[in-house]
Amino acid sequence: MPGKNNIGLDTTVILRLLTGEPGKQFEKAKKFIEEQLANNKRLFVSDLVVAEAYFALHYHYKVPKPEALQQLDSLLSSGMIHPAPGNVCQQVLKESINHKAGLVDQMIHEQYCLFTEQVASFDRLMCKLPRIITL
């Protein structure tokens, strides 16, 4: 049974919090977060939301990739918003600056490494990660 005090946040909420745009939606998102925290709710984001927010920040809001990674990591390190249980996004965000593989490729890799011995790939940059079978 899902936790009744848990709330999942969509990408649109995360983007409003990180960009402050549009202003009215940012204020509404901020107020919502504050109210939920005051009511002892736990707020979560999934790996898919983090990945989608990363690409939206970079492509639609023109935020450089390293800055987008840092913003998402700061949000998840704030203690207000948490990665959903079983997700790898926070670990990958912290490590991604040191890798050439893309954020989503690293998330795929980390998720598979939770329950497999190796990951098979043709992707040249992903093949630089540990436990990869290069095809």
Kinemage of the C-alpha trace (Angstrom):
@kinemage 1
@onewidth
@group {chain A} dominant
@subgroup {mainchain}
@vectorlist {calphas} color= white
{ca met a 1} P 0.000 0.000 0.000
{ca pro a 2} L 1.417 3.397 -0.975
{ca gly a 3} L 2.450 5.729 1.806
{ca lys a 4} L -0.399 8.158 2.413
{ca asn a 5} L 2.051 10.836 3.508
{ca asn a 6} L 4.105 10.537 0.320
{ca ile a 7} L 3.660 12.793 -2.698
{ca gly a 8} L 5.352 12.335 -6.067
{ca leu a 9} L 6.280 15.490 -7.948
{ca asp a 10} L 5.971 15.823 -11.714
{ca thr a 11} L 8.658 17.349 -13.910
{ca thr a 12} L 6.620 20.543 -14.321
{ca val a 13} L 6.755 21.185 -10.568
{ca ile a 14} L 10.518 20.580 -10.436
{ca leu a 15} L 11.114 22.886 -13.403
{ca arg a 16} L 9.067 25.694 -11.824
{ca leu a 17} L 11.076 25.372 -8.615
{ca leu a 18} L 14.419 25.413 -10.442
{ca thr a 19} L 13.700 28.104 -13.026
{ca gly a 20} L 11.239 30.357 -11.241
{ca glu a 21} L 9.266 30.502 -14.505
{ca pro a 22} L 6.485 31.252 -15.070
{ca gly a 23} L 6.371 33.373 -11.936
{ca lys a 24} L 2.819 32.562 -10.817
{ca gln a 25} L 3.391 28.826 -11.191
{ca phe a 26} L 6.715 29.106 -9.353
{ca glu a 27} L 4.963 30.802 -6.418
{ca lys a 28} L 2.218 28.176 -6.432
{ca ala a 29} L 4.784 25.331 -6.522
{ca lys a 30} L 6.830 26.922 -3.727
{ca lys a 31} L 3.733 27.396 -1.566
{ca phe a 32} L 2.618 23.815 -2.237
{ca ile a 33} L 6.031 22.437 -1.185
{ca glu a 34} L 6.065 24.543 1.975
{ca glu a 35} L 2.535 23.449 2.917
{ca gln a 36} L 3.280 19.779 2.343
{ca leu a 37} L 6.456 19.913 4.408
{ca ala a 38} L 4.602 21.736 7.198
{ca asn a 39} L 2.066 18.871 7.154
{ca asn a 40} L 4.859 16.271 7.453
{ca lys a 41} L 4.448 15.023 3.900
{ca arg a 42} L 7.415 13.462 2.116
{ca leu a 43} L 8.044 14.679 -1.425
{ca phe a 44} L 9.602 12.423 -4.049
{ca val a 45} L 10.881 12.519 -7.617
{ca ser a 46} L 11.516 9.549 -9.867
{ca asp a 47} L 14.550 8.896 -12.045
{ca leu a 48} L 12.383 9.712 -15.075
{ca val a 49} L 11.452 13.115 -13.637
{ca val a 50} L 15.118 13.912 -12.968
{ca ala a 51} L 16.095 12.870 -16.502
{ca glu a 52} L 13.255 14.839 -18.088
{ca ala a 53} L 14.032 17.915 -15.968
{ca tyr a 54} L 17.719 17.686 -16.924
{ca phe a 55} L 16.923 17.684 -20.640
{ca ala a 56} L 14.304 20.428 -20.283
{ca leu a 57} L 16.705 22.646 -18.330
{ca his a 58} L 19.384 22.212 -20.965
{ca tyr a 59} L 17.365 22.323 -24.182
{ca his a 60} L 14.411 24.568 -23.346
{ca tyr a 61} L 15.895 26.828 -20.676
{ca lys a 62} L 19.447 26.862 -22.148
{ca val a 63} L 21.047 25.912 -18.816
{ca pro a 64} L 24.526 24.437 -19.412
{ca lys a 65} L 24.645 20.705 -18.669
{ca pro a 66} L 27.012 20.954 -15.662
{ca glu a 67} L 24.802 23.645 -14.114
{ca ala a 68} L 21.640 21.587 -14.732
{ca leu a 69} L 23.296 18.615 -12.996
{ca gln a 70} L 24.304 20.822 -10.071
{ca gln a 71} L 20.819 22.325 -9.719
{ca leu a 72} L 19.182 18.897 -9.650
{ca asp a 73} L 21.763 17.566 -7.200
{ca ser a 74} L 21.231 20.570 -4.917
{ca leu a 75} L 17.474 20.033 -4.992
{ca leu a 76} L 17.829 16.367 -4.033
{ca ser a 77} L 20.434 17.190 -1.381
{ca ser a 78} L 18.224 19.844 0.222
{ca gly a 79} L 16.375 17.316 2.374
{ca met a 80} L 13.024 18.665 1.167
{ca ile a 81} L 12.642 16.524 -1.949
{ca his a 82} L 13.856 12.938 -2.095
{ca pro a 83} L 14.582 10.412 -4.822
{ca ala a 84} L 11.835 7.800 -5.011
{ca pro a 85} L 12.755 4.528 -3.281
{ca gly a 86} L 15.002 2.366 -5.424
{ca asn a 87} L 16.029 5.234 -7.687
{ca val a 88} L 19.629 5.927 -8.640
{ca cys a 89} L 19.324 9.566 -9.701
{ca gln a 90} L 21.002 11.152 -6.689
{ca gln a 91} L 24.037 8.879 -6.870
{ca val a 92} L 24.343 9.411 -10.625
{ca leu a 93} L 24.013 13.193 -10.324
{ca lys a 94} L 26.875 13.284 -7.831
{ca glu a 95} L 29.093 11.136 -10.065
{ca ser a 96} L 28.066 12.343 -13.521
{ca ile a 97} L 30.463 15.263 -13.771
{ca asn a 98} L 33.343 12.761 -13.671
{ca his a 99} L 32.009 10.668 -16.564
{ca lys a 100} L 31.668 11.205 -20.270
{ca ala a 101} L 28.580 8.994 -20.575
{ca gly a 102} L 25.275 10.841 -20.629
{ca leu a 103} L 23.083 11.221 -17.564
{ca val a 104} L 20.396 8.818 -18.762
{ca asp a 105} L 22.980 6.224 -19.841
{ca gln a 106} L 24.485 6.409 -16.368
{ca met a 107} L 21.061 5.977 -14.775
{ca ile a 108} L 20.399 2.947 -16.983
{ca his a 109} L 23.786 1.523 -16.027
{ca glu a 110} L 23.270 2.074 -12.292
{ca gln a 111} L 19.754 0.611 -12.319
{ca tyr a 112} L 20.955 -2.534 -14.074
{ca cys a 113} L 23.938 -2.856 -11.737
{ca leu a 114} L 21.517 -3.099 -8.820
{ca phe a 115} L 20.466 -6.560 -10.009
{ca thr a 116} L 22.789 -7.697 -12.826
{ca glu a 117} L 26.442 -8.561 -13.029
{ca gln a 118} L 27.070 -6.706 -16.289
{ca val a 119} L 25.445 -4.445 -18.861
{ca ala a 120} L 25.803 -4.911 -22.632
{ca ser a 121} L 26.070 -1.865 -24.876
{ca phe a 122} L 27.252 -0.574 -28.224
{ca asp a 123} L 27.410 3.007 -26.892
{ca arg a 124} L 31.051 4.120 -26.998
{ca leu a 125} L 30.821 6.395 -23.939
{ca met a 126} L 28.676 4.030 -21.893
{ca cys a 127} L 31.246 1.300 -22.566
{ca lys a 128} L 33.750 3.279 -20.489
{ca leu a 129} L 31.671 2.621 -17.355
{ca pro a 130} L 32.508 -0.382 -15.152
{ca arg a 131} L 30.836 -3.780 -15.587
{ca ile a 132} L 30.086 -3.219 -19.285
{ca ile a 133} L 30.183 -5.812 -22.036
{ca thr a 134} L 31.220 -3.915 -25.150
{ca leu a 135} L 29.448 -5.213 -28.236
